Amino acid sequence: MDCMNFERFDMAKPPVRTKWYLRPVTIALSLPDVWKHRAKITKVRTEGLKPPFVMLCNHNAFLDFKVATKAIYPKRANYVVAIDGFIGREKLLRNVGCICKRKFTNDIVLVRQLHQVIKNGDIAIIYPEARYSLCGTTAVLPESLGKLCKLLKVPVVTMICHGHHVNSPFWNLHDRGIKPTEAEMTCIYTPEELQAASVDEINRKIVEMFQYDDYAWQKERGIETKYKGRAEGLHKVLYQCPACKTEFRMNSEGTKLFCEACGKRWTLSGLSELSADEGETEFSHIPDWYEWERANVRAEVEAGTYTTGDLPVHVDSLPNAKKYIRLGNGTMRHDMDGFHVSGTDAEGRPFSMEIPAVTQYSVHIEYEYLGKYGDCVDLNTLEDTWYTYPEGTGWAVTKMALATEELYFHYRRRDGRPCKPGLA
């Protein structure tokens, strides 16, 4: 299918400085949730800090944006936002200062736009994890961050929020009313310190600042969630049973997580700790279960056996910010070589996309996207975004996300260029 006929989002359009009349609107829309969750913002080494500067933020929920807005107000900022955030509201988002990015693509245009933000004397706000954390812990960061900071030559600030994932986890976005939440806004480099530091040193410092674990934070603070459906959706992340090792047969309901293959059940407490209803509790800490799954995926990759097989899919395209366009039905396979998608539209015209594993350090996934389409894998080129929805059973988009990272790490090691801890 000649997808080039679609109108494309203008990614090269210069960033807009937030319109003066929208600045009070942004804070007005942010404050209710900031107050609701009694967000406590601690500032470190920010005395005398003035724009322009770069602010790198962790990403767990939409609340992140609201807390960041509160932290910098009334200063002006431009936010890097994924293209799906612009759907039906491109003009508004551009006017409040948003810059569009297709996830996990190498986009030199974005670098030029960020340089313009700094030239304008404003704040460049970046969410380098490029997706909500799946289980409230740090996602892999791009190794280009250090080079970007050196290039922009302005103070580098990190903003790490705690409590946003446990309040509204990616696998079940229901607001649990967690309070108080916390955030630390820290100036980690002045321009002089940045000039004296190497790219590797800058990257190591950023990775160090980005270490967080929302579930450990919740337990340490003793903040309980009373939400009765708190385990619902957790099986999307914890897709493999540690008791019988069966994949893709986990399920959840209320406060229970359970395996439909062997029948084992776990209860999720108000402090988000898991305990087996009978027998051994293999993992009480959700991130530990998730990392066990990663280790199992890594073993498949190292053995050269990883594959999803050919999965039936339907595919939607998002070439611009107007609406999703149904491409059609086809198949997707994720294997040792990467992602392969092909199919035909309603007129019988073919479409296809290939993303080699060596070029993709991570991938964005969605659970029950928009509440009606199911789980999907979000595949991007510089010109298009395909929302690819597998059908049937015998797969988990979480495993595909883990495999994407492990495949990239595998090939970097093979080529004698292993990734540094926390980076890709």
PyMOL commands that set and color helices and strands:
alter all, ss='L'
color gray80, all
select helices_A, chain A and resi 3-5+23-36+63-72+83-86+90-95+108-119+144-152+164-167+191-196+199-209+214-221+234-236+286-303+357-359+369-371+397-414
alter helices_A, ss='H'
color red, helices_A
select strands_A, chain A and resi 40-44+53-57+77-82+98-101+123-126+156-162+182-189+250-253+256-259+265-268+274-276+311-317+325-335+338-344+350-356+364-366+376-380+385-390
alter strands_A, ss='S'
color yellow, strands_A
deselect
rebuild
show_as cartoon
